[in-house]
Amino acid sequence: MKNQFIALLTTGMLLSSVTALPPAFAADQVKPAPAATTIPDWVPRTFSSVLEFRNTYGATHIEDGFICVVSKFQAEKLSDNEPRGMLRYDTIATDESVKTLMHRPYSSIESQYYYDVAVFDPQQAGDFDIAVVDTFVEEKDPDLRYGHAISRYSFSAKSDTDITETDIYSWLPDCKKEFSEYTNKNTYLSVKDNYVVFGLSHNAGTAYNWTLKDGGKECFELEAVSDCSPVSDVPLDGGQINKIYVYKAVKDGYDKISYEFGPIYDTNAEDKTTLLADCAVINNAQTVLLSGNMRFTIVDYDTGEPIAFTEGDDPVIWSNVRYDTPEGSLTQDSQPMRFLTNPVIDKSAGLHLDADYFSFGLSCPPKGYSLPETDGSTPGYYNGNVIPEDYMTVTKYENKTADVVFRLKKSSAVSKKITKITFYDKDTGELIDIPEGNTFLLKCTSGEPSTGEIYDIESNPCTIDSVNVFEKSCSYSFHSDETWGGYDYLEFEIISESTDNVELKCRMKWVPYGDANGDGLSSISDLVFMQKWLLGMADTELSDLKAVDFCRDNIIDVFDLIRMRKHILRSINLPVAVNINIKDGDEGTDKTWKVYQNGDNYILYYDEKRTDMDIEPLMLPISEQDYRRIMAQDYELLINNTLHVTIPVLSSIQQDTVLTYADGSQRRTSANMASIFIKLENLKEKYLSNNNTYVVPERFTTNAAPLWVMVNDLKFYLGPDESYKSVDKIPSGTVLWELGCQNDDNVWLFTKFNGQYGWIKTVEDDNDTVTYYFPEFVDKPVIYLYPEEKTDVHVELELTESELSTTYPRYNNGWDVVAYPDGKLLNKADGTHHNYLFWDAANSRTKFDFSKGFCVAGADTESFLKEKLTYMGLTEEEMNEFIVYWLPRMEHNKYNLISFQGDAYTNSAKLSITPSPDSICRIFMTYIPLENALDIEPQQLESFERNGFTVVEWGGSELRPHNA
């Protein structure tokens, strides 16, 4: 009887074959809770709820100020010399202030395991352990407080409800749900502090498994093995096996840990995949860097200690990368990496250490610290050279990793070299009020690579701890969070200059946006809205008075309306496309920006050509609001102000701007457009950081299966064609997730790598060598043959997207059998008798179709399968064999997303049968275990009628959910 709890009293009821299941214990062993304490509802109280708890939380869970520990034990018989009538395993808190509210074992007759549930209530703040001990084993040292425990969990209580687990299991998964969450976030190979973590998964009952290849014996010790496989009340034939292997660093040096996935019966198989941790262990074995990692630390120049960040600190790493190839050069626009911790590890920056050009540095230092002064160059690392020399240390390791330490001096320790800037309104001549919030001055260099510096502006005048703020060859823009308007067209004037001090005057023009109705745009509708507001009409409220204060007098009246009308009417003839080209003869660069509308889409195009390379152009979709803001810039003012000082006109720099209007006319000018291309550069960085450069797949994959890369340096493209830009190279052994594909295209696959979405090619140029494989299996297809009379039958199987794994009887270029009308088969090769032909496959790359199907509760699986399989034409015997195989795998899931495959399966597993059958039925079920139900269009199934020589096949596959 399932879910039965059995309790035997110890007096007069001992059996000679008694096992270590709860019947061997004293009755219930329930420790009553104090009268005032109510055990929460989430604590499991039935065998089925205990299994659900273990699959969801693992061994421990904290909630509502209570701790629940669920231990799993193998049911086994007691030997004659082992005591009876007492609890063998006990769960005990090491601190007496922690009260035991409940302690009870649960079992089922069908299960080979039983589970011990204990609930604890800490009564005071402090640290304590909960130990699971074998009471049949004597503790040798009582001072260790259950040092002989078979399991031990550590906790810290700060208050009645603030309780945390402090041992390794505070982050280490030990159940099905935690395994899925951890590997989805960290992939199957990751580093946590000084631990290397492997999350390995395979299907039980198949010939494929993970085996240890390199054990990391020089620098590591195996710290823990956590079984995260799902638990059930009956033994399962197959299913998913999930295990976490944790290796702890114990010594500095280089070492490798690797696991191979492949057929366990063939150690020399060529189709194995390796998951490799190529490690540099540093910092007295406290830090592990995997190949490609770079660790960045900001330390105090004098003490060498890491700087503790305070609120508002936001240091970032900037970087620039270039690769030169025979086909041209590739420049990677790397986004700034923020210091969320100190130190921080970038998982992929080390891959660029061997680039043809690699530079990086620090921006926005912590408050109270300053970047070093230089003779003009931005402090940083430039292809092996550090400027200045004592600014940082870069220690490279053999496995393409590096440890970088930035050494910053306190601002008070740096000789006071400052720039004082006073900001004036160009129209009124008055000092500008600096708004609260994020206000800064952005400085961009004009060289290659172009770098930027941000100076926070908190007052006016303001003082900046540097004398290199203003350089004539750089461009500047002023930024704030104000939505009603902004300052632009910066003009600098040097008031005084010395070795330690520079004083500047900066004049800027206020530009109100004219957005009266708050829709983010300036148009005729704003003018109409403004008129209605001035007339006092109902339901009109200005979004912000400053946005329409064109007279700058803090009064909104008809005079503002007149100026706004001129502004709006002038903007009616705005350009519909802007093309800016800048050539720099000294730098050998040719840059082009284009902003235009294409149908319903708005596009920012950027192309850069150099004398020594060609760089793939970028085509970025942008918002209508950003498009219209570029079109609404005051180009007339810029054209009339060609001597703007932001970037002086140099003989080597040529600017060419073409403005295209709605009637097709164009206006060409060589005026300085520095302020515009700064906006365009910022717009480019904005959309690059939003990962909007990739081609969106026509079909997203709902089952999102993991896949392993099988070739080294697999190119990662922005679109499903080699004409798109290749933005990265993916090393062999990398775990990716299939996220989408194009309709009717099996060559390209949409995925995500290093935070970027993009595309990989699934076969190499020979259109034969596969670049990846799925660790999924086509499970137990069986083939029944029903001729009308005794018949010699030859059956061949052609797999186009997987590899044949196991067959029975053995497949030898096909099966040759004698088939009888009742379905019995005689295998000619060895004379054995069979009911069906069995096969399965591994490394399936088939893109199964889940556009239609059924979402079925696990408890309803049996009735669902009976109904659908009967409708599709299986006999009772065939249906029973199908259900016996699949039901144990499926009914314990909360829900199953089920779809019976058609062409996706039959085109990838082709059957050739001689003589040809008169009727054939091939049923292949795929399903995805789900935690929550989802809506899906019901699948229309076809019924099957048997005529003449009939062939029936059934099989299936479980797919792993990932953001399903």
N, C-alpha and C positions, 0 to 999 in steps of 0.2 A: 504494500500500500504506500503510495508516494506521499512524501511530506509528513510521514508519521513520526511522532516523537515518542521514543520508547524509554521508560524508566523502570528499572528493576531494583527492588529493595535488596539490601545485602544480606539479610537474614534468611537463610534457608533456601536461597534461590541461585546459588553459584553453580555454573555448569562447567563440565570438564573442557568443553571447546569454546568457552567464552572468549570474545574478542575484545580489543581495546576500544570498541565503539562505546557510546554512552551506556549501553546496558551493563557494562562492567563497572560502572561508577555507582556511587551512592546516589540516591534518588534526587533528580533534578539539580542538586547542588546550587540552588538559587539562594543568593544572599539577599535577604529582604532589604528594601530601601527604607530609609527613615520615613515616618508617616507624612512629613511635610514635603517630601520630595516626589515629584511626578516624573517618571521616566518619559522622555519625549517620544512622540509618535514615530519619528524617523528611525528609531532603534528597531532592528529586525526582531520579529517574534515568531516567525515561521521558517521552515527550512527553505521555502522558495524565496522569501524576502531576504534570508541570509545570503543566498546565491546572488541575488540582485545587488545587495550591498557590496559583496566582494568584487563583482564586475564593475561597479560604479566608483567605489572609494578605495578598494584594496583592503589592507589589514586595519587601517586606522581612519577615523573621521572625527572632526571636532565641530560641534555646533551647539548653540544655546548654552555654552559654558560646560558642556558635558563631553567626555571622551569615550568613544566606543572602539573596542579592539576585537576584531574577529579573526581567530586563528584557525588554520586548516590542518587537519591531521589525517594520516593514512589509517584506514581501518585495518587492524591486524590482530591475530590471535595472541593471547597472553601465554607465555611459557609457564611451565609448572612452578618455577622458582620466583615468579613475579607476584607481588602482593595483590590481593583482591579486596573488594569492598571499600575502596578509597579512590579519590580522584587522582588520576595519574598526572594530568597536566593542569597547572594552575596559572592564573594570570593575576599578578600582584603588583601593587604600587610600592615603590621603595620608600615613600614618605607616608607616615601614618596619618598626616592631615588630609590625604587624598582618600575619600570614602568610596568603597565599592558598593554600587547601587544594584547591580545585577550580575550574575554569572551563571550561564546556562549553556549546555551543549545541545546541538541539533543534528539530526541525521535522517537518512532515508534508507529503506531496505535496498533500493536499487543502486544507491551510491556507494562507491568504494572509499569515500571520504566522509568525515564528520567535521563539524565546525563548532568552535567554542566562542561564545559571545560574552563579553564583559563590558560593563559601563561604569565609569568613574566620574566623581564630582570633586574637583579640587576645592578645598575649603579656605585656602590662604595663598598669598603670593609666594612664589618660589620656583625652583627648578627640581624636577623629579623624573624618575624613569618608571616605566611600566614593563615588567619582565614576564615572559612566558617561560615557565620552568617545568622540567620533568621531575615530579616528586619522587620517582623511583631512583633518581640519581642523587647521591649525597653531595652537598656543597662542602668543598674542602676548605674554603676561607670565608667564614661568615662576614668578615669585615668588608668584603667586596659587594655585599648586599645583592645576592643572587647572581654572582659571577658565573654560575654554571647555566644561566638562562639560554634557552635555544633561540629565543628572539627577544630583542630589547628595543624599546622605543623611548626617546627622550622628549620632554616637554618643558615649557616655561609658562607659568601663569603670572600675569601681572594684575589681574582683577578677576571677578567672578566670570566675566564673559570674554576677557582678552587672554586667550590661551593659544599658544603656537607650538607646533612640533619643531624640534631643533636638531633632529638627527638627519641622516642622509635621505630618509624617506619623506622629508619635508618637500623635496623636489623630485625624488626618484620614483618613477611610476611603478606600481605593483598590481595593476589591474588592466583590464581591456580598455576601458574608457581613457584612463590616464595615459596608457601607451599610445593610443591614437592621437590624443591632444599633444603629447610631448613630441612625437615624431612628425606630426603635421607642422609644428612650430619650429622645431630644431633640426629636422631631417633625421635620417637614420644614423648619421655620424655627427657627433657634436662634442663640445668641451664645456664642462661646468666647473669653474674654479680650477683645481688641479686634477680633475677627473676627465678621462676620455670615455665617452658614452656611446655604445653601439646599441641600436634598436633593431633587432633581427626578427624577421617574420617569415614563416613558410607554411605551406599546407601539409598537414599530417596525412599519412597514408600515401604519399607520393615518393618518388625516388630522389627528389631534390631537397637539399637542406644546406644550411650554413656550416662550414667547418673552419676551425682556427688555423691560419697559415703562419702568421708572425705573432709571437706572444708578447713582444715588448719586454723581454726579461731583463734588459740592461737598466731600464729607467722606471719600470712600472711593476705594480703588483695587482693581481685581480682582487678588487675590493668587494664586489658584490655581484650576484647574479639574481635578477628579479624576474620571476615567472609572471607574465602579464596575460597569459592565455585565458580565454573565457572559461568559467566553471559552469558545470551543469549537474543535474541530479542523476544522470545516467552516463555510463561510458560512451563516448562518441567514436565512431569509425571515421576518422578524418577530422576536419575542422582546422581552424587557424591556431598556430603556435606562435606566441609572441614572447620574446625574452629580451631583457636588457642586461648587457654585460658592462660593468663599470670597472675601469682600470685607474688606479691611483698612482700619480707620479711620486717617486721616492728618491730620485737622484737626477741632478742636472745632466744634460747630454742630448744626443740624438737617438731616436728609437722609432721603430715601426710596429704597429699592431694592425693586423689585417684578417679579414674573414673572406672565404670564398663561397660562392653560391653555385651549386651545380649538382650533377648526379652523384650520389654518394657511392654508387657501385663502380664508378669509373674515375679513378684519381687522375687520369690523363686526358679527360674530356677537354675539348677545345672550346666549348661554349660556356665556360665558367666566367663568372663576374666577380671582381674583387672590390671589397669595400676597405679602403686603406686609410689609416691614420698615420701620416708621415709627420712626426712630432719633434719639436725642439722644446726641451724642458729647461726652464730657466728660473732664476729668482729662488734658489734653494728649494727647487721642486714645488714651488707654489704657483707657477704659471706654466701652462702648456699652450704652445702655438702650433696649430695645424698648418700644413703647407698653404701658403697664400695669406696667412694672417699677418697683421702688423699691430703691435701694441704701442699706444701713445700714452705718455705720462707727462704731466706738467708739474715740475718741482720748483721749490724755492732755490734760487741761485746760491744762497749762502749755506742753507741747512741741508739741501739735497732731499728734503722731505716732500712728499706729494702735497700740493696745495689743496686745502679744503675749500670747496666752492660755497659761496653764500647766495642768498636769494637774489636773483637777477643776473647771475653769472651765466654766460652762454658762449663759452669758447668753442670755436669750430676749426676744423682742418680743411684747408683748400688744397686742391691738387690739380695737376695737368699731366696728361699722358699722350704720347704719340708713338705709333708703330710705323716703321717704314717697310714696305713690302714691294716685291717686283711689280705688283699690280697698282701700286700707289701707296699713299700714307693714310693712316687712320688716326684721327685725333678723338680721344674720348673726353667728353664733357662731363667730368665727375662732379657730383653734387657735394656741397660741403657736408662734412660729418660732424655732428655735434657731440660734445663731451657729456653724455648722460651720467657717466661715472668717471672717476679719475683713479687709476688708468682706465682707458677704454680700448677695445680691440675691434679693428676693422677686419672683417673676415676675408676680404679679397684684395686689399691694397697691395699685399706682398707679391701678387702675381705680376705687378707692373715694375718690380725692381729691375728686371732685365729689358724693359722697354727702351726704345731708341732715345726717348726723352721722357724723364719723370721728374716732376718737381712737386713739392708740397710745403706747407708751412702753417702757422697758427694765426688766426684772426680773433679779435674780440677777447683779449686776455682777461683773466679774473680781476675783479675790482681790487685796487691796491697794487697791481703789478703792471709792468709796461713791457712792450716789445722793444728789442734793442734798436738803437739808432744805427743807420747805415749811410753810405754815401749816395743813396738814391735808390738802390735795389730794395725790393721788399724782402725782409728777413725770411730765410727759408732754405730748403734743400733743393739744389739744382743739379741733377744728374751726377751726384757724387760729391758735389761741393756744398758746404754749409756756409751761409752768409748771415751774420758774422760767425767765426769759427767756434766761439764759446756759447753760441745760442742753443745748440742741441747736440746730442750724440746719437748716432745711428749705428746700431750693432746688427749686422746682417748674419743670418744663419744659412746653413747649407740647404735647407728645405724650402727656400723662397719665403722666408719670414724675416722679420726685423723687429727690433725693440728700439723705439724712439723716445728720447727723453728731452723735453723742452725745459730749458733752464731760464727762469724769469727772475729779474731783479724787482724788488719792491720799488714802487714809484718814488718813495722818499730816498732810496739809495741811488737813484739815477740823477745825475746832475740835471738841474731844472732847465730843460730845453723845451720851450713851449711856443705854441702859436695861439695868438689871441685873434678871434674873428668877431667882428660886429656886423650884424645883418641889418640892412636897410631896405625899406620898401622903395622900389624904383620910382613909383608914381608920386608918393606922398613925401618921401625923404625921411619918414619916421622910422624909429626902431621897430623891428618886427616882434610881435608877441610869439613866444615859442609855446606851442600847445603841449598840454600834458599827453603822455603816452609815448609811442614809438616814433621819435623824430630823430633823423640822422642825415648826415652828409655822406654821399657815396662818391668815392674817388676811383676812377678806372684808368689803368695805364693803357698806353697805345701800342706797346711793344708786343712781341710774341714770346711766351704766352701772355695774354692779357690777364691781369690780376686786379682785384678790387680791395679797397679798404673802406671800412665803415667807421665813421666818427659820430658818436652819440652827441646830440645837441640838447642840452638841458636848460640852458639859459642864454640870454643875449645882453651883453657880449658873453662869449663862451671861451674857455681855455682848453686847449688840447695838448697833451704831453708829447709833443713832437714838433720839430722845426721843418719837417718834410711834408706838411699837409698840402701845401700848394706847390704844384709843378706845372709849368706852362704846357708841357706836352701831354698832360692828363686832362680828362674830362670829368665834370662834376654834375651832380643832380641833388636836389633837396627833396626829402621825403618826410611825410607825416601821415597820421591816420585820419586827417580831416577829409570829410566826404563832400563838402560843399565847394571846395576849390583848392588851389595849391599854388606854391611859388615856383617859378620857372625862369629860364633865361638868366642864369647866374653870371655876373660880371665881377671879377676880383680886381682889387687895387691894393698894391703893397704900400702900406703906410710907413713901416720901418722894418729893417732887417739887420740882424747880427748873428753871431755864431750860435747864441743860446736863445734868441728871441726873435719871433717874427710877428708883426701885427698886420692884419688884413682887414679891408673893408669889402663886404660883399653886398652888391645891390641885386635885388630880385624883383621880378614883376609878378603881381598877384593876378591869377587867372581864375575868376569864378566859373563854375561849371555850368550855371544856368539850368540846373536840374530842378525845376519847380515842383514837379509831381512825384519825384522820388523814384523814378524808374531806372535810374542809372545812366540815362542818355539825355542829350540836349537836342531838342527838335521843336517843330511847330507846335506840337501838343503842349510843350512847356509854356510857349508864348500864349496860347489860348487859355491855359490853366492860370497863368499870371493875370491875364485880363479879368477872368472871372473872380479871382481873389480880390483884386482892386475894386471890383464892383460890389463886393460883399455877398456874392452868391453863395447859397448853401452848399455844403459838402465839398468845400474847397479849403484846404489847409496846406500851406507851403511846407515842403519837406524840411527846409532849413533856410532861414532868412538870409544867411551869408551867401548861399548859393546864387541868389538873385540880386545881391547888393552891388550893382555895377557902378554906382556913384561913390561907393566907399564912404558913406556918411551915416551908416547905421539906421537909415530911414528907407523904408521900401515905399516908393511912390511912382507916379507916372514917369518921372525922369529915368528911373531904373528901367521902366517898361520900354522907354524909347531906346535906351542903350541896348537892352536885351533884344529888342526887335532888330536893331542893326546887327547885333551879334548873330542872331538866329538867321536872319535873311542872308547875311554874308555866308553863313554855313550851309545854306540851301545849295549853293554851288560848290559844295565840298568835293574833293576828289573821290573817286570810287576805287582808286588803286594808287599806291605809292611805291616807287622803285628808287632805291638809293644805292649808288655804287661808290665805293671808296677804294682808290688805288694808292698804295704806298710803295714808291720805288725803292726807298732805302730798306724797307722790311721785305720787299718782294711779295706783298700780299695784294689780293684783289677780292674784296668782300662785297656781297650784294644782299640787300634786304628787299623783300617784296611783301606787301600786304594787299590782299585783294579778295573779292567775293567770287565764289564759284558755285553757281546755283544757290542752294540753301546753306552752303558751307562758307566759312570765313577762314582764310589761309594766311599763315605767316611762312614765308619761304626764306631760307638762308643758305647762301653758297659762299664758300671760301676757297680761293685758289692761291697757290703759292708757286714760286718758281721751281721749288724742289719737290712738289707733291701736288696731287689733286685730292680733295676731301669730298666725300659724299655729301651732296646737298641735303638739307632738312626741309620737310614739308609738314608743318604743324597745324592742326585744326585749332582755331581760337574762338573765343566767344564773340557774339555780335557786339557786346558792350566794349570789349577791347578793340575790336575792329573800328568801331565808330569813334572811339577816343583818338585813335591814330589819324583817322580822316579829319577830325575836328581840330587838329593842331593849327596854330596861326602861321601857316607857311608864308603868307604875305609879309608878316613881320620879319621872319627869318631871311627872306629874300632881300628885304630892304636893310638888313643889318648884317651884311656880309663880313664886317670887321669884328664880329663877336669874338671876345677874347677867350671863350671857354677852351677852344683848341685853335691856336694860331695857324694861319694859312702858311704852310711850308712848301717850298718848291717841289719837294718829293711827294706831296700828298695832293691827290686830285679827287674832287667830289663831283658827282654827276647825279642829279635827282630828276626824275620824270614823274609828274603828276598827271594822272589820267582822269578825265571827267566823264559824266554819264553820257554826254553827246558824242563821245569818241575823241574829243579834242585832247591835246596833251600840252603840257607846259614843261619846258626843260630849263634847269638852272644849275649853276655851279656854286650856289650859295652854301655857306657852312650849315650843315644839318646835324651838328654834334648832339644837340639836345634830343633830336628825333631818334638817331640811331642808338643813343643811350636807352631811350624808352623801348626801342625794338630789341636791344640786347637783353634788357630786363624781362621783356615779354617772352623772349626765347627761353631764358633760364626758368621762368615761371612754368611754362608748359613742358619743358624737359623734365623738371622736377615732378610734374604730375604724371609722368610716364605716358603722355599722350602721343608719343611718336610711333607707336606700333600700329599695325593693321589689325583691326578687330576681327576675330574669326566669324565666319558665317554661322557656325554651329558651336555652341559651348557644350562641353562634355559634362553631363550631370554626375557621372560616376567617378570622374577625376582619379584615374588609377595612377599609382606610382610607377616610375620606370627608371631603369638604370642605363646610363650612357656607356656604350661598349667601345667607342673609339676615342682616341685622344684628340684634343683641340677641335672638338665639334663646333662649327661656326654657328653663332647665334644671331639671327637676322631680325630686322624690324618688320618684315613682311614675308609672305609665303612664296618667295621667289628670290633667286640669287642676285637679281638686279637691285634689291633693297640693301640698305646699309647693314654690314656685319658689325655689331657693336661689342661682341665679346667672343671668347673661345672657351668651351666647356671641357674640363678634363675628364678622362675616362674614370668611371666609377661614381660619377656624380648622380645623386638621386633627384629626379625631377618629377613633376606631376603633369599628366596630360590634362589640359584645360579646355581645349577646343580644336577645331579643324575646319577646313573648307569643304563645302559640299562637293562630292564626286572627286575628291583629291586625297589619295592615300600616301602621298609623298611628303607632305608638310604637316607638322604638328605644332600647336600653339601651347606655350608653357611659360614658366617664370624662372629666372635665374638671377641671383644677386640683386633682387629687388626690382628687376626690369622684366616687363612682359615682352615676349617676342616669339620667334619661330625657329624650329630646327628641321633639318632635312632628315627623313627617316631612313634613307638609303644613300650610299655614297655615289660618286659619279658613274660607277659601273652599273648602277641600278640593280645591283644584286647584293652587295654587302650591307647588312642591316646595321644601323648606328646605335640602336637601343633595343632593350627588351623589357617586357612587362613580367614581373614575378607572379603572374597569374597562371592558373592551370585550367585546361578544359577537362572537367572531371567526369570520369566514368561514362563515356558514351558506350552503349552496348547495342549490338546489331542482331536482330532476330530475322531468320530466314524461314519463310513458309511457302515452299513450292507445292504445286498440286499433286506431284508424285516425286518419288525418290529422284534426286537430281544432283549432278556434279556442279558445284558453284565455285566460281573464282571471284574474290572480292579484293579490290584495290582501293587504297585511301591516299589522296593527295592533299597535303597540308601546305597552304600558301602563306600563312601568317602565324605559324607556331611550329614546334618540333615534337615529333612523336616521342613519348616518354616510356610508357609501359603498355605491353600488349599481352593478351592471353586468350587463346593459344598464341605462341610466338608468331609475329608478323615477319615474313621473309619474302619481300617483294610482293606481298599480298597474302591472302588466306586461300587455301584450296581445301574445300570441305565437301562431304556428301551431306546434303540437306534432306530432311524428311518432312512430310506434310504436318506433323505435330510440332515442328520446330527443333527437334533434336538434331544435333550436328556431330559428324564424325570427322575429326581433323586427320587428313591424309598423311601429314608429316610424321605424326607419332602415334596414330591410332587411338587418341583420347577422345572421350565424348563430352559434349558441351551443350548448354542451353542457348548460348549466345556468344558472339565475338566481342571481346572487351578491348578497349584502347583508351588511353588518355594522352594529353599533350601538355607541354610546358612552354614557357616563354611566349605566351599568346600575345599577339600584337593586333588582334582584331578589334576594330572600333564598333562595339556593340551598340545597338540602337535602343535608347530609352525614351524616345519621343512619345511612345504610348506604352501602356502597361497597367499594372494593378498595384495599389498600396494595401498590403494585407497585414493585419495584426498577427503577431507570432502565434497567439493562441488559436487563430482561425486558419492556420496554414493547412491542417489536415483536411478540413472540409473543402477548402478552396481547391486543393490539388485534386481531390476526388472528383469534384464537379468538372473542372477544366480538362483533366486528362480523359475522363469518360467521354466528354463532348468531342475531344480531338481524336478519339478512336482507339485508345489503348484498351486491351483486354483487362480483365480483373487481375490476372496474374502479372501482366506487364506493369499495370498501375501499382500493384502492391510492391513490386521490386523497386519501382521508382520512389515511392513514398518511404519505404523502409530506409533507403539510402539518404534521401534529402531531408526528411522530416526532423531527425535529431539535430541537424545543423541549423534549422530555420525556426522551429517553434519557440526557442528560448530568446530570440530577438524580439524587441518591442514591436518592431514593424519590419516588413520586407518589401522593398520595391522590386516587383517581379515583371519581367518582360520575356515573352517567348520569341526567340530570334528566327528570322527568315533568311533572306539573302545574305545578310552579314555573316551568318554561320555557314550556310551551305556553299557560298562562294569561297570560303576559306578552308573548308574541309570537304573536298569533293569525293563522292563515292562513284566507283566504276564497278559494275556487277555484271558478270557473264554467267548464264544468259540474262538478258535485261528483264527486270521485274515488270509485271503488269501494273502494279500499284506500289507506291513507296510513301512512307510517313516518317519524317524526321523531326522530332521534337527536341529542341534545345532550349532549356530554361536558364536565364541569367537573373541573378538577384543581388540586391545591395541591402545589407542590414542597416536599419535606420533607428535613431533614437526617437524621432518625432514623425508623425504622419505628414504626408504632403499630397497635394492634388496632382493628378496626372490624367490625361485623356485615356479612357478605357480602350484596351486593345481588342480589335475584332478578330476572333479566332476562326479557323476553318475546320470543319468536321472532315473525317476521313472515312472513305468506304473501301473495303477490301475486295479486290477482284483479282482472280488468277494468282500468279506467283507474287506474293506480297512480302515486302521488306519493311520492317519497323525498326527505328533507331530512337533512343532517347539518351539525353545527357544534360549537362549543365555546368555552370561556373558561378562561384561567389566572387563578386567584385567588391573591393574595399571602398567605403565611402570616404570622400574628401570634399567638404563644402557642398555635399549633394543637396 
